[in-house]
Amino acid sequence: MAVPGATFTYGPSNVDALLSTTLSAVRKKFADNIFTKIPLLMWLKSKAKLSEDGGASLVVPLMYGKNSTAKAYSGYGVIDTTPQEGLTAAQYLWCQYATSVTISGLEERIQNVGDSAIIKILESKIKQAEMSLRDKLDIDMWASATTGTNVLALPTIVDTTTSIANVSKSSNSWWQAQVTASGSFAARGLADMRGLYNNITNQSLSGGAPDFICADQTAYQFYEAALQPQQRFSDDKMAGAGFENLRYKGATMTYDPNTPAGSMFFLSSDALKLVTSKGTNFITTPFIKPENQDAKVAQILWAGQLASDNNRRLGKLTGITA
């Protein structure tokens, strides 16, 4: 006898006439119990996304020196025509990511059809795979070092020593990011933020200031606690996408679960780009049936790279404590 309000375990010994003939109430949406927020990837897609047709690699022209012939002259004065250098290029390699979607004939043709298909299993598997791929990208972008064939890690880009794109930072100070070793936020946090923000802004003739600041949750909360209620402005677009955020001068500030502990990254969408391949941007390949299985499989593919053309306009605070 089915008991009103009871929780049932399905199986021959537990199912009576009522349960055999009545559908249980099943929510038509999976509850996400595994994925965390990825504001960095969301910001890159909305503000710093660049699509390219392809090529053997991504070559980014760089200017690293001034033209020394720029001088005043009078009348018939001699104008300097000394040949100038100061131009080079950075080369980024494409990286590729993939995830697979598989479904058996039993699931697709028998178990998940007609009135029984309350949630379409194939659509759910594709969504799960896409979310997993985006999550993996965000994790790799925040890694302490770039490893294997992974996308270039942001902490690797925003430092003063690591060679990236075939250009040495140790040998070329103009390729170094702005890095400040901070400390107690209560004692110096706001002053360090102000100094780093202004240092980055000064690296461009156009005054290009950072427009995105991403911290770990603890450092974000230090900043939040330091604000007066009337100072707590936020970015409506980021808030609408479900991301807690504040404003710092002209920049949106938020936190990412994958950001290294005790750090704040100051980023400019003019200097940092998520470059994607136009032909391989979260595409789903056709489903293929293996010769010896009643199933089919497809891949979701992405190709691109996280690339900077001006590391001086990127920065970070490290070692932030209470």
C-alpha positions in Angstrom: 0.0 0.0 0.0 1.4 3.3 -1.0 1.7 5.7 1.9 0.9 9.4 1.3 3.9 11.6 1.9 6.3 8.7 2.0 9.6 8.4 0.1 9.8 5.2 -2.0 12.6 3.0 -3.2 11.8 1.6 -6.6 12.1 -2.2 -7.1 9.8 -5.3 -7.2 9.4 -5.4 -3.4 8.6 -1.8 -3.0 6.2 -0.9 -5.9 2.5 -1.5 -5.5 -0.4 -0.7 -7.9 -0.3 3.0 -7.3 3.4 3.4 -7.9 3.1 1.1 -11.0 0.5 3.3 -12.6 1.5 6.8 -11.4 4.4 8.9 -12.5 6.5 10.5 -9.7 7.0 14.2 -9.8 10.3 14.7 -11.6 11.9 18.2 -12.0 12.7 18.9 -15.6 16.1 20.3 -14.8 19.2 18.8 -13.3 20.5 20.5 -10.1 24.1 21.5 -10.7 26.1 19.9 -7.8 29.6 20.1 -9.3 30.4 23.2 -11.3 31.6 26.5 -9.9 31.3 30.0 -11.3 33.8 31.0 -14.0 33.7 34.9 -14.2 37.1 35.1 -15.9 35.9 33.1 -18.9 32.6 35.1 -19.0 34.5 38.4 -19.0 36.9 37.2 -21.7 34.0 36.1 -23.9 32.1 39.4 -23.5 35.0 41.9 -23.5 38.2 40.4 -24.8 37.2 37.8 -27.4 38.9 37.7 -30.7 38.2 35.2 -33.5 40.8 34.2 -36.1 40.4 32.1 -39.3 43.5 30.1 -38.5 47.2 29.8 -39.5 50.2 27.8 -38.3 50.3 30.0 -35.1 49.1 33.3 -33.7 51.6 36.0 -34.5 51.2 39.3 -32.6 53.2 42.3 -33.7 54.9 44.2 -30.8 56.4 47.6 -30.4 59.1 47.7 -27.8 61.2 50.8 -28.5 60.8 54.5 -29.4 61.9 56.2 -32.6 65.0 58.2 -31.6 64.8 60.5 -34.7 61.9 62.5 -33.2 63.6 65.9 -32.6 62.9 69.6 -33.1 64.7 71.4 -36.0 64.9 74.8 -37.5 65.1 76.0 -41.1 67.7 73.9 -43.0 68.6 71.9 -40.0 69.5 68.3 -40.6 66.7 65.7 -39.9 67.9 62.4 -38.4 67.3 59.5 -40.8 68.9 56.8 -38.7 67.2 53.5 -39.4 65.1 52.4 -36.4 64.4 49.0 -34.8 62.0 48.6 -31.9 59.5 46.3 -33.6 59.2 42.5 -33.2 56.5 39.8 -32.9 55.3 37.3 -30.3 54.2 33.9 -31.5 51.5 32.0 -29.7 50.7 28.4 -30.5 47.2 27.1 -30.9 45.9 24.8 -28.1 43.1 22.4 -28.5 40.5 21.1 -26.1 37.9 18.3 -26.5 35.3 16.4 -24.6 33.3 13.4 -25.7 29.5 12.7 -25.7 28.4 9.1 -25.8 24.9 7.6 -25.8 23.9 3.9 -26.1 21.2 2.6 -28.3 19.3 1.4 -25.2 19.3 5.0 -23.7 18.4 6.7 -27.0 15.9 4.4 -28.6 14.3 2.6 -25.6 14.8 4.2 -22.2 14.5 7.9 -23.1 11.7 8.1 -25.6 8.0 9.1 -25.6 6.3 10.0 -22.4 9.2 8.5 -20.4 11.6 11.1 -21.7 10.9 13.8 -19.1 14.4 15.1 -19.6 16.0 14.6 -23.0 19.1 12.6 -22.1 21.2 13.5 -25.2 20.6 17.2 -24.8 21.6 16.9 -21.2 24.7 15.0 -22.0 25.8 17.7 -24.5 25.1 20.4 -22.0 27.1 18.6 -19.3 30.0 18.1 -21.8 30.0 21.8 -22.7 30.0 22.9 -19.1 32.8 20.6 -18.3 34.9 21.9 -21.2 34.4 25.5 -20.1 35.2 24.6 -16.5 38.4 22.9 -17.6 39.4 26.0 -19.6 38.9 28.3 -16.6 40.8 26.0 -14.3 43.8 25.8 -16.7 43.7 29.6 -17.2 44.3 30.1 -13.5 46.9 27.3 -13.1 50.2 28.4 -11.4 52.1 27.3 -14.5 51.3 26.3 -18.0 51.7 22.6 -18.4 51.6 20.2 -21.4 49.3 21.3 -24.2 47.1 23.4 -21.9 46.0 26.9 -22.6 48.5 29.6 -21.5 48.0 30.2 -17.7 47.2 33.7 -16.7 49.6 33.7 -13.7 52.3 32.8 -16.3 51.4 35.8 -18.4 51.1 38.2 -15.5 54.6 37.9 -14.0 58.1 39.3 -14.6 60.2 36.3 -15.3 58.4 33.6 -17.5 59.1 33.6 -21.2 56.0 33.4 -23.2 55.3 33.6 -27.0 59.0 33.2 -27.7 59.9 36.4 -25.9 61.9 36.5 -22.7 60.6 38.7 -19.9 63.9 38.4 -17.9 65.8 39.9 -20.9 63.1 42.4 -22.0 61.7 44.6 -19.2 59.0 46.0 -21.7 57.5 42.5 -21.7 57.0 42.3 -18.0 53.7 42.6 -16.2 53.2 45.0 -13.2 53.6 42.9 -10.0 53.3 44.2 -6.5 54.1 42.0 -3.4 51.4 43.1 -1.0 50.7 42.1 2.5 48.1 43.1 5.2 45.1 44.4 3.4 44.1 46.4 6.5 47.4 48.2 6.5 48.2 48.6 2.8 45.6 46.9 0.6 43.8 50.0 -0.8 47.1 51.8 -1.3 48.5 48.8 -3.2 45.4 48.6 -5.3 45.6 52.3 -6.1 49.3 52.2 -6.9 48.9 49.1 -9.2 45.9 50.5 -11.0 47.7 53.8 -11.7 51.0 52.1 -12.7 49.1 50.0 -15.3 47.2 53.1 -16.6 50.5 54.9 -17.1 51.8 52.2 -19.5 49.7 53.5 -22.4 49.6 56.8 -24.3 45.8 56.5 -24.4 45.6 56.0 -20.7 44.1 52.5 -21.0 43.2 51.6 -17.4 42.4 48.0 -16.2 38.7 47.2 -16.7 38.5 43.9 -14.8 39.9 42.9 -11.4 39.6 39.3 -10.3 40.7 38.2 -6.8 40.3 35.1 -4.8 37.2 35.1 -2.5 39.1 36.1 0.6 40.9 39.0 -0.9 37.6 40.1 -2.5 36.0 40.1 0.9 38.8 42.2 2.3 38.0 44.9 -0.3 34.3 44.5 0.2 34.7 45.0 4.0 36.8 48.1 3.5 34.0 49.9 1.5 31.4 52.2 3.0 27.8 51.2 1.9 27.5 54.2 -0.4 30.7 53.1 -2.2 29.4 49.6 -3.2 28.6 50.0 -6.8 28.4 47.0 -9.1 28.4 46.1 -12.8 24.8 45.3 -13.8 25.8 43.0 -16.6 28.0 40.8 -14.4 25.4 40.8 -11.7 22.7 39.7 -14.3 25.0 36.8 -15.2 25.0 35.7 -11.6 28.4 37.0 -10.6 28.8 38.9 -7.3 30.8 42.0 -8.2 31.9 45.5 -7.1 33.4 48.5 -8.8 36.9 49.8 -8.4 37.4 53.1 -10.2 36.5 52.2 -13.8 37.0 48.4 -13.4 34.5 45.6 -12.5 35.8 43.6 -9.6 34.8 40.0 -8.7 36.3 36.7 -7.5 36.9 33.4 -9.2 37.1 30.1 -7.2 40.2 29.2 -9.2 42.1 32.4 -8.6 45.4 31.8 -6.7 45.0 32.5 -3.0 46.0 35.9 -1.7 46.0 37.6 -5.1 44.2 40.2 -7.2 44.7 40.3 -11.0 44.2 43.7 -12.8 43.4 43.1 -16.4 42.8 45.2 -19.5 40.6 43.9 -22.3 42.7 45.9 -24.8 45.9 44.0 -23.8 44.6 40.5 -23.1 42.5 38.5 -25.6 40.9 35.0 -25.7 41.7 34.2 -29.3 39.4 31.4 -30.7 39.4 29.6 -34.0 36.3 30.5 -36.0 36.0 26.9 -37.2 36.6 25.3 -33.8 34.7 27.3 -31.2 32.7 24.8 -29.1 31.6 22.9 -32.2 29.9 19.5 -31.9 31.2 16.9 -34.4 28.7 14.5 -36.1 27.8 11.4 -34.1 29.7 8.3 -35.2 28.5 4.7 -34.5 31.4 2.4 -33.6 31.4 -0.7 -35.8 31.1 -3.2 -32.9 28.8 -1.3 -30.5 25.1 -0.2 -30.3 26.1 3.3 -29.4 27.3 6.6 -30.9 29.9 9.2 -29.9 30.7 12.8 -30.8 33.2 15.3 -29.6 32.8 19.0 -28.6 35.9 20.8 -29.8 37.5 24.2 -29.0 40.8 25.7 -30.3 42.4 29.0 -29.3 44.8 30.6 -26.9 45.0 33.2 -24.2 47.3 35.9 -25.6 48.7 39.3 -24.6 50.1 42.0 -26.8 51.1 44.3 -23.9 52.0 42.6 -20.6 52.8 46.0 -19.1 49.1 46.7 -19.0 48.4 43.6 -16.9 49.2 43.3 -13.2 48.6 41.5 -9.9 48.9 41.9 -6.2 50.3 38.9 -4.4 50.6 37.8 -0.8 47.4 39.5 0.4 46.5 38.7 4.0 44.1 40.2 6.5 
